[in-house]
Amino acid sequence: MIRRDHELPIKRQAELVGISRGSVYYRPRPVGEADLKAMRAMDELHLEYPFAGARMLSGLLKPLGFSIGRKHVATLMRRMGIEAIYRRPNTSRKHPSNPVYPYLLRGLTIDRSNQAWAMDITYIPMARGFVYLAAVIDWASRKVLAWEVSITMETDFCIRAVEAALARHDRPEIFNTDQSLPSRRRGAASSPAWPLPNG
């Protein structure tokens, strides 16, 4: 998206696409060997104890030879996209200051291709670490239109997947995502479903 050989300065390119100039120069650091081993053990423990939070996982890791605090465990859990499964308070109530987007798929019959696409991300444990998979799917046909993998939860591979799907297929009427897709700004969220303009 940002081209260093373009006649426009990088600062101006960043302004046009709505990102900070500092993020253009950011290069994600690879996950260290110790963290990769801990994440592998955490993945196995999470399958056995899905209710375990960061504090409990930290305790479960110690007998396995990992000296790791609960705060670092919580950081790795966020990186892996896992969380303790337990009954939570009702958090579906919207904060008054947050915009409420209409959910366009409620009550809608999806019966033709390119009527609605969906996109989601999952992580895949590997022999040495994890990779993240982003996929764009046509809801009517259940066909995977495009997919990309990445070793980090950055925005770029998601954008590549969407661009590849648009390049190969007609534009959908609705593009649906959940609130957890990565954003250029930490904590920002996309609307759950929105119509794509023509052209």
Backbone as CSV, one residue per row, in Angstrom:
resi,resn,N_x,N_y,N_z,CA_x,CA_y,CA_z,C_x,C_y,C_z
1,MET,0.822,-1.184,0.000,0.000,0.000,0.000,0.871,1.254,0.000
2,ILE,1.898,1.290,0.879,2.855,2.392,0.908,4.020,2.021,0.009
3,ARG,4.288,2.853,-0.971,5.395,2.589,-1.907,6.521,3.573,-1.644
4,ARG,7.678,3.034,-1.314,8.828,3.880,-0.992,9.423,4.523,-2.240
5,ASP,9.127,3.952,-3.421,9.676,4.508,-4.657,8.698,5.486,-5.329
6,HIS,7.584,5.799,-4.675,6.583,6.694,-5.253,7.046,8.138,-5.140
7,GLU,6.546,8.984,-6.062,6.942,10.393,-6.048,6.389,11.140,-4.835
8,LEU,5.262,10.652,-4.282,4.728,11.268,-3.071,5.586,10.879,-1.867
9,PRO,5.872,11.819,-0.968,6.629,11.465,0.239,5.857,10.441,1.072
10,ILE,6.588,9.637,1.826,5.967,8.605,2.648,4.990,9.230,3.637
11,LYS,5.348,10.412,4.176,4.456,11.077,5.121,3.097,11.358,4.484
12,ARG,3.098,11.840,3.240,1.850,12.158,2.548,1.071,10.884,2.223
13,GLN,1.778,9.816,1.792,1.109,8.545,1.516,0.416,8.020,2.771
14,ALA,1.100,8.130,3.909,0.524,7.661,5.164,-0.730,8.465,5.514
15,GLU,-0.692,9.772,5.279,-1.865,10.610,5.544,-3.040,10.202,4.668
16,LEU,-2.760,9.896,3.394,-3.829,9.550,2.454,-4.525,8.243,2.815
17,VAL,-3.766,7.281,3.346,-4.379,5.998,3.704,-4.801,5.960,5.170
18,GLY,-4.566,7.054,5.893,-5.073,7.171,7.253,-4.304,6.407,8.305
19,ILE,-2.981,6.291,8.136,-2.172,5.636,9.159,-1.074,6.584,9.609
20,SER,-0.504,6.305,10.766,0.576,7.159,11.251,1.860,6.853,10.500
21,ARG,2.704,7.864,10.363,3.957,7.657,9.644,4.845,6.657,10.375
22,GLY,4.779,6.672,11.720,5.600,5.750,12.493,5.297,4.298,12.204
23,SER,4.008,4.000,11.914,3.641,2.610,11.655,4.206,2.107,10.327
24,VAL,4.539,3.032,9.415,5.118,2.634,8.130,6.489,2.014,8.340
25,TYR,7.216,2.520,9.330,8.580,2.057,9.565,8.635,0.894,10.553
26,TYR,7.485,0.557,11.154,7.484,-0.514,12.145,7.699,-1.868,11.485
27,ARG,8.588,-2.656,12.036,8.818,-4.022,11.574,8.556,-4.966,12.742
28,PRO,7.550,-5.838,12.633,7.244,-6.732,13.753,8.419,-7.633,14.093
29,ARG,8.674,-7.793,15.387,9.765,-8.654,15.827,9.284,-10.096,15.891
30,PRO,10.110,-11.057,15.477,9.696,-12.453,15.561,9.554,-12.889,17.018
31,VAL,8.719,-13.886,17.243,8.524,-14.414,18.587,9.763,-15.205,18.987
32,GLY,10.255,-14.968,20.209,11.457,-15.652,20.695,11.229,-17.144,20.909
33,GLU,12.327,-17.894,20.944,12.266,-19.345,21.092,11.595,-19.743,22.404
34,ALA,11.905,-19.038,23.490,11.318,-19.371,24.794,9.804,-19.152,24.777
35,ASP,9.370,-18.049,24.142,7.936,-17.776,24.061,7.225,-18.794,23.180
36,LEU,7.877,-19.225,22.108,7.263,-20.235,21.236,7.016,-21.534,21.992
37,LYS,7.998,-21.938,22.819,7.823,-23.170,23.605,6.709,-22.998,24.627
38,ALA,6.676,-21.818,25.263,5.629,-21.560,26.250,4.253,-21.541,25.583
39,MET,4.155,-20.950,24.395,2.873,-20.883,23.691,2.401,-22.272,23.281
40,ARG,3.328,-23.116,22.888,2.959,-24.500,22.541,2.384,-25.217,23.765
41,ALA,3.070,-25.060,24.913,2.580,-25.689,26.145,1.236,-25.088,26.553
42,MET,1.086,-23.762,26.414,-0.171,-23.099,26.767,-1.311,-23.589,25.892
43,ASP,-1.042,-23.829,24.620,-2.083,-24.316,23.715,-2.589,-25.678,24.170
44,GLU,-1.667,-26.559,24.562,-2.065,-27.884,25.032,-2.826,-27.793,26.358
45,LEU,-2.340,-26.924,27.261,-3.011,-26.747,28.544,-4.411,-26.146,28.362
46,HIS,-4.538,-25.228,27.411,-5.835,-24.593,27.177,-6.863,-25.606,26.690
47,LEU,-6.435,-26.572,25.890,-7.346,-27.615,25.428,-7.794,-28.493,26.589
48,GLU,-6.879,-28.725,27.553,-7.207,-29.578,28.698,-7.959,-28.818,29.787
49,TYR,-7.586,-27.542,29.973,-8.212,-26.699,30.995,-8.715,-25.403,30.351
50,PRO,-9.791,-25.450,29.584,-10.242,-24.256,28.866,-10.709,-23.127,29.777
51,PHE,-10.965,-23.447,31.047,-11.415,-22.437,32.010,-10.243,-21.698,32.658
52,ALA,-9.007,-22.133,32.380,-7.831,-21.547,33.034,-7.513,-20.170,32.461
53,GLY,-7.377,-19.206,33.363,-6.952,-17.868,32.968,-5.446,-17.738,33.064
54,ALA,-4.950,-16.516,32.948,-3.504,-16.279,32.945,-2.859,-16.738,34.248
55,ARG,-3.507,-16.449,35.386,-2.930,-16.828,36.680,-2.818,-18.345,36.814
56,MET,-3.889,-19.054,36.451,-3.860,-20.515,36.568,-2.882,-21.125,35.574
57,LEU,-2.878,-20.605,34.332,-1.937,-21.130,33.338,-0.495,-20.938,33.781
58,SER,-0.222,-19.787,34.403,1.129,-19.541,34.906,1.528,-20.613,35.918
59,GLY,0.587,-20.964,36.813,0.858,-22.013,37.787,1.017,-23.378,37.142
60,LEU,0.209,-23.666,36.108,0.299,-24.956,35.420,1.586,-25.087,34.619
61,LEU,2.150,-23.958,34.194,3.376,-23.990,33.397,4.622,-24.261,34.245
62,LYS,4.573,-23.860,35.517,5.767,-23.995,36.376,6.258,-25.437,36.502
63,PRO,5.358,-26.434,36.765,5.841,-27.820,36.837,6.414,-28.335,35.516
64,LEU,6.072,-27.667,34.431,6.583,-28.078,33.120,7.923,-27.429,32.803
65,GLY,8.429,-26.633,33.744,9.757,-26.027,33.565,9.735,-24.613,33.025
66,PHE,8.569,-23.965,32.999,8.468,-22.598,32.501,8.331,-21.640,33.686
67,SER,9.306,-20.755,33.828,9.221,-19.724,34.856,8.696,-18.458,34.191
68,ILE,7.386,-18.277,34.242,6.754,-17.196,33.490,5.626,-16.611,34.340
69,GLY,5.597,-15.308,34.462,4.594,-14.626,35.271,3.252,-14.536,34.575
70,ARG,2.211,-14.245,35.365,0.868,-14.228,34.806,0.661,-13.100,33.806
71,LYS,1.381,-11.970,33.984,1.222,-10.861,33.038,1.763,-11.234,31.665
72,HIS,2.898,-11.940,31.652,3.455,-12.371,30.359,2.583,-13.460,29.745
73,VAL,2.019,-14.331,30.615,1.090,-15.351,30.122,-0.118,-14.677,29.475
74,ALA,-0.620,-13.607,30.120,-1.769,-12.878,29.558,-1.420,-12.269,28.211
75,THR,-0.185,-11.744,28.077,0.258,-11.187,26.797,0.287,-12.261,25.720
76,LEU,0.823,-13.430,26.063,0.891,-14.527,25.088,-0.500,-15.043,24.747
77,MET,-1.403,-15.055,25.723,-2.780,-15.482,25.444,-3.434,-14.545,24.431
78,ARG,-3.207,-13.235,24.594,-3.763,-12.276,23.622,-3.163,-12.505,22.248
79,ARG,-1.866,-12.756,22.189,-1.206,-13.018,20.910,-1.777,-14.255,20.240
80,MET,-2.087,-15.279,21.042,-2.606,-16.532,20.500,-4.102,-16.457,20.218
81,GLY,-4.772,-15.476,20.795,-6.216,-15.365,20.604,-7.009,-16.330,21.456
82,ILE,-6.457,-16.740,22.611,-7.200,-17.640,23.500,-7.566,-16.897,24.777
83,GLU,-8.625,-17.326,25.420,-9.041,-16.762,26.692,-9.785,-17.818,27.478
84,ALA,-9.833,-17.633,28.787,-10.525,-18.582,29.644,-12.013,-18.600,29.304
85,ILE,-12.590,-19.793,29.299,-14.011,-19.957,28.991,-14.762,-20.131,30.307
86,TYR,-15.575,-19.170,30.654,-16.388,-19.236,31.861,-17.559,-18.275,31.705
87,ARG,-18.532,-18.402,32.603,-19.705,-17.535,32.547,-19.286,-16.103,32.840
88,ARG,-19.633,-15.187,31.961,-19.237,-13.798,32.096,-20.462,-12.924,32.319
89,PRO,-20.231,-11.742,32.900,-21.348,-10.797,32.991,-21.781,-10.357,31.604
90,ASN,-22.997,-9.856,31.507,-23.527,-9.412,30.222,-22.782,-8.169,29.756
91,THR,-21.940,-8.356,28.747,-21.152,-7.232,28.222,-21.653,-6.791,26.855
92,SER,-22.831,-7.276,26.466,-23.337,-6.941,25.132,-23.978,-5.562,25.087
93,ARG,-24.215,-4.949,26.256,-24.810,-3.620,26.267,-23.817,-2.615,25.713
94,LYS,-24.275,-1.800,24.804,-23.416,-0.823,24.149,-23.135,0.358,25.084
95,HIS,-21.910,0.860,25.001,-21.576,2.089,25.715,-22.243,3.248,24.975
96,PRO,-22.820,4.208,25.711,-23.558,5.298,25.037,-22.748,6.076,24.006
97,SER,-21.426,6.157,24.217,-20.617,6.954,23.288,-20.167,6.176,22.053
98,ASN,-20.355,4.849,22.053,-19.919,4.052,20.907,-20.990,4.049,19.816
99,PRO,-20.574,4.173,18.538,-21.571,4.131,17.462,-22.182,2.739,17.346
100,VAL,-23.456,2.692,17.029,-24.156,1.421,16.844,-24.401,1.232,15.355
101,TYR,-23.762,0.209,14.780,-23.919,-0.064,13.359,-25.077,-1.028,13.152
102,PRO,-25.856,-0.851,12.116,-26.939,-1.815,11.858,-26.362,-3.148,11.397
103,TYR,-26.906,-4.228,11.921,-26.473,-5.555,11.506,-27.317,-5.956,10.306
104,LEU,-26.721,-5.895,9.141,-27.473,-6.018,7.894,-27.912,-7.447,7.576
105,LEU,-27.373,-8.437,8.274,-27.691,-9.823,7.944,-28.851,-10.380,8.761
106,ARG,-29.311,-9.651,9.772,-30.393,-10.153,10.611,-31.681,-10.302,9.799
107,GLY,-32.201,-11.512,9.767,-33.437,-11.783,9.049,-33.277,-11.836,7.535
108,LEU,-32.054,-11.737,7.048,-31.822,-11.727,5.597,-31.606,-13.147,5.084
109,THR,-32.298,-13.521,4.033,-32.076,-14.812,3.390,-30.918,-14.670,2.412
110,ILE,-29.880,-15.437,2.646,-28.703,-15.389,1.771,-28.762,-16.606,0.865
111,ASP,-29.068,-16.373,-0.419,-29.313,-17.496,-1.321,-28.610,-17.358,-2.660
112,ARG,-27.674,-16.421,-2.762,-26.952,-16.297,-4.032,-25.510,-15.850,-3.766
113,SER,-24.639,-16.205,-4.684,-23.235,-15.836,-4.556,-23.070,-14.326,-4.620
114,ASN,-22.071,-13.846,-3.904,-21.732,-12.423,-3.844,-22.813,-11.566,-3.194
115,GLN,-23.769,-12.197,-2.548,-24.741,-11.426,-1.774,-24.105,-10.980,-0.452
116,ALA,-23.382,-11.913,0.177,-22.704,-11.573,1.430,-21.428,-12.394,1.557
117,TRP,-20.354,-11.711,1.898,-19.088,-12.360,2.215,-18.845,-12.236,3.710
118,ALA,-18.077,-13.170,4.242,-17.652,-13.102,5.636,-16.139,-13.236,5.687
119,MET,-15.550,-12.657,6.734,-14.109,-12.782,6.936,-13.846,-13.039,8.400
120,ASP,-12.892,-13.937,8.668,-12.509,-14.200,10.047,-11.049,-14.624,10.085
121,ILE,-10.515,-14.671,11.313,-9.115,-15.029,11.538,-9.067,-16.143,12.569
122,THR,-8.164,-17.086,12.375,-7.894,-18.094,13.384,-6.390,-18.312,13.447
123,TYR,-5.931,-18.956,14.507,-4.506,-19.266,14.589,-4.317,-20.769,14.484
124,ILE,-3.180,-21.151,13.909,-2.882,-22.562,13.676,-1.570,-22.900,14.367
125,PRO,-1.580,-23.820,15.361,-0.316,-24.211,15.992,0.553,-24.989,15.017
126,MET,1.827,-24.661,14.973,2.789,-25.323,14.100,3.874,-25.978,14.956
127,ALA,4.753,-26.710,14.315,5.839,-27.366,15.051,6.713,-26.346,15.770
128,ARG,6.898,-25.171,15.161,7.706,-24.123,15.783,6.912,-22.815,15.816
129,GLY,5.898,-22.774,16.651,5.154,-21.538,16.792,3.747,-21.614,16.231
130,PHE,3.267,-20.459,15.745,1.893,-20.336,15.275,1.869,-19.502,14.007
131,VAL,0.871,-19.757,13.173,0.589,-18.864,12.062,-0.874,-18.455,12.165
132,TYR,-1.187,-17.286,11.628,-2.539,-16.764,11.649,-3.122,-16.862,10.246
133,LEU,-4.345,-17.347,10.153,-5.024,-17.542,8.873,-6.217,-16.596,8.795
134,ALA,-6.245,-15.787,7.746,-7.402,-14.924,7.466,-8.061,-15.449,6.197
135,ALA,-9.374,-15.639,6.257,-10.091,-16.195,5.108,-11.333,-15.367,4.799
136,VAL,-11.599,-15.210,3.491,-12.818,-14.551,3.011,-13.696,-15.634,2.398
137,ILE,-14.951,-15.712,2.854,-15.841,-16.796,2.458,-17.151,-16.226,1.928
138,ASP,-17.646,-16.843,0.864,-18.974,-16.495,0.359,-20.003,-17.280,1.165
139,TRP,-20.934,-16.584,1.816,-21.879,-17.244,2.716,-22.839,-18.173,1.994
140,ALA,-23.244,-17.847,0.789,-24.226,-18.674,0.086,-23.612,-20.005,-0.355
141,SER,-22.453,-19.950,-0.976,-21.829,-21.159,-1.511,-20.862,-21.827,-0.528
142,ARG,-20.502,-21.112,0.564,-19.500,-21.569,1.532,-18.123,-21.744,0.886
143,LYS,-17.915,-21.093,-0.229,-16.635,-21.196,-0.932,-15.623,-20.237,-0.319
144,VAL,-14.398,-20.721,-0.113,-13.319,-19.850,0.350,-12.823,-19.059,-0.858
145,LEU,-13.033,-17.760,-0.828,-12.699,-16.905,-1.967,-11.238,-16.511,-1.987
146,ALA,-10.657,-16.340,-0.821,-9.235,-15.983,-0.722,-8.791,-16.210,0.714
147,TRP,-7.502,-16.466,0.881,-6.962,-16.619,2.227,-5.498,-16.194,2.226
148,GLU,-5.037,-15.789,3.387,-3.645,-15.384,3.574,-3.207,-15.855,4.958
149,VAL,-1.930,-16.131,5.097,-1.384,-16.482,6.410,-0.306,-15.482,6.788
150,SER,-0.072,-15.365,8.101,0.935,-14.443,8.614,1.453,-14.981,9.936
151,ILE,2.672,-14.597,10.299,3.210,-14.995,11.605,2.921,-13.940,12.663
152,THR,2.304,-12.817,12.267,1.932,-11.779,13.226,0.497,-11.343,12.959
153,MET,-0.118,-10.715,13.979,-1.491,-10.232,13.848,-1.493,-8.790,13.355
154,GLU,-0.856,-8.565,12.232,-0.851,-7.244,11.628,-2.015,-7.137,10.646
155,THR,-2.257,-5.940,10.155,-3.390,-5.704,9.267,-3.121,-6.170,7.838
156,ASP,-1.860,-6.146,7.423,-1.526,-6.317,6.009,-2.075,-7.594,5.389
157,PHE,-1.949,-8.735,6.094,-2.367,-9.985,5.456,-3.883,-10.061,5.319
158,CYS,-4.614,-9.368,6.200,-6.080,-9.311,6.065,-6.464,-8.506,4.829
159,ILE,-5.777,-7.383,4.639,-6.052,-6.540,3.477,-5.730,-7.294,2.188
160,ARG,-4.618,-8.043,2.187,-4.253,-8.819,0.995,-5.335,-9.848,0.660
161,ALA,-5.897,-10.483,1.694,-6.948,-11.481,1.455,-8.183,-10.834,0.839
162,VAL,-8.579,-9.681,1.364,-9.755,-8.988,0.816,-9.487,-8.544,-0.614
163,GLU,-8.306,-7.970,-0.859,-7.973,-7.505,-2.209,-7.935,-8.664,-3.196
164,ALA,-7.415,-9.814,-2.761,-7.373,-10.985,-3.648,-8.778,-11.465,-3.974
165,ALA,-9.667,-11.487,-2.974,-11.055,-11.912,-3.212,-11.751,-10.962,-4.179
166,LEU,-11.541,-9.656,-4.003,-12.165,-8.679,-4.896,-11.615,-8.777,-6.317
167,ALA,-10.333,-9.105,-6.438,-9.722,-9.209,-7.765,-10.236,-10.428,-8.535
168,ARG,-10.597,-11.492,-7.823,-11.010,-12.742,-8.478,-12.520,-12.878,-8.660
169,HIS,-13.288,-12.133,-7.870,-14.738,-12.326,-7.869,-15.442,-10.979,-7.953
170,ASP,-16.746,-11.037,-8.300,-17.539,-9.809,-8.326,-17.637,-9.238,-6.921
171,ARG,-17.877,-7.958,-6.862,-17.991,-7.258,-5.583,-19.250,-7.719,-4.840
172,PRO,-19.155,-8.031,-3.540,-20.345,-8.468,-2.807,-21.228,-7.285,-2.432
173,GLU,-22.482,-7.591,-2.115,-23.378,-6.546,-1.638,-23.062,-6.177,-0.186
174,ILE,-22.696,-7.194,0.617,-22.408,-6.990,2.037,-21.123,-7.729,2.385
175,PHE,-20.285,-7.076,3.174,-19.055,-7.692,3.673,-19.153,-7.734,5.188
176,ASN,-19.134,-8.935,5.773,-19.394,-9.117,7.202,-18.133,-9.587,7.932
177,THR,-17.794,-8.907,9.026,-16.696,-9.349,9.893,-17.164,-9.260,11.333
178,ASP,-16.424,-9.949,12.228,-16.719,-9.748,13.642,-15.886,-8.563,14.135
179,GLN,-15.934,-8.311,15.438,-15.279,-7.125,15.983,-13.814,-7.367,16.295
180,SER,-13.274,-8.558,16.047,-11.923,-8.859,16.518,-10.859,-8.835,15.437
181,LEU,-11.218,-8.462,14.212,-10.192,-8.385,13.187,-9.181,-7.321,13.560
182,PRO,-7.881,-7.552,13.286,-6.877,-6.580,13.692,-7.054,-5.257,12.983
183,SER,-6.709,-4.214,13.648,-6.822,-2.876,13.096,-5.472,-2.200,13.191
184,ARG,-5.292,-1.163,12.378,-4.026,-0.440,12.445,-3.837,0.206,13.807
185,ARG,-4.934,0.562,14.460,-4.865,1.112,15.805,-5.401,0.079,16.772
186,ARG,-4.613,-0.259,17.766,-5.000,-1.279,18.722,-6.326,-0.894,19.375
187,GLY,-7.255,-1.818,19.404,-8.527,-1.574,20.057,-9.597,-1.067,19.117
188,ALA,-9.226,-0.612,17.901,-10.249,-0.144,16.972,-10.983,-1.340,16.404
189,ALA,-12.219,-1.162,16.041,-13.019,-2.285,15.532,-13.763,-1.861,14.287
190,SER,-13.953,-2.817,13.420,-14.735,-2.559,12.213,-16.200,-2.791,12.519
191,SER,-17.073,-2.272,11.657,-18.490,-2.528,11.880,-18.779,-3.976,11.508
192,PRO,-19.741,-4.635,12.180,-19.993,-6.044,11.929,-20.415,-6.362,10.508
193,ALA,-21.167,-5.491,9.864,-21.570,-5.755,8.483,-21.869,-4.432,7.827
194,TRP,-21.435,-4.302,6.596,-21.724,-3.062,5.904,-21.843,-3.321,4.409
195,PRO,-22.664,-2.501,3.710,-22.781,-2.655,2.252,-21.583,-2.015,1.589
196,LEU,-21.129,-2.627,0.509,-20.023,-2.047,-0.250,-20.589,-1.148,-1.349
197,PRO,-20.063,0.049,-1.486,-20.575,0.945,-2.522,-20.222,0.444,-3.895
198,ASN,-21.004,0.845,-4.878,-20.711,0.467,-6.257,-19.544,1.279,-6.783
199,GLY,-18.802,0.675,-7.736,-17.728,1.402,-8.376,-16.397,1.246,-7.767
